[in-house]
């Protein structure tokens, strides 16, 4: 049997009154990565998103990023491992307060944007992030790019890890994501995106932009909630995975 978690970045607006689409997308995903105010989000949005995730039985994850609202956390910042450790601990604590006060439980941590991509290739940065998570709560699951230094660091320190793949991004032959600066970085056709995901889950392979097959492990699939067709795609991929015989379930409930 094939099983996979479907995650989406959430709470990346400002002011709870802008939460409409996130609320609907939560009907089709199993895990939510909630922004903690550094790259996006604010206290009201965090609280509202947490409450909605609890109501819909969606796994709650911390989505820590660089303190870069203007760049949406997607610009590389030259931080030391200690600085990375501190910013991750800080943002876990911020979301934990809302989760605890609403009677929920944190499931995972998934770094955002540039922090995620930098950690994928940097062992020292990944080890600092993994240590931050482990010291706060060793039961939390660390989401990292499949085959990355982040996954390796989580396993090394004793965290449960989830290898993440992307539905709407293309891959390089080394298993890394194509830079968003490249014209072919994004997959905009829904059918193409879903075909890529099904192959990653069932066959453990993805075709790189160079044309070669790359081995890949898919525990959780990321869909992005900030695109103009995000809700439409969330519905589409959820149904398509089910029709392909793939069970979509919250990663915290995997057996």
Order of alpha helices (4+ residues) and beta strands (2+ residues): beta-alpha-beta-alpha-beta-alpha-beta-alpha-alpha-beta-alpha-beta-alpha-beta-beta-beta-alpha-beta
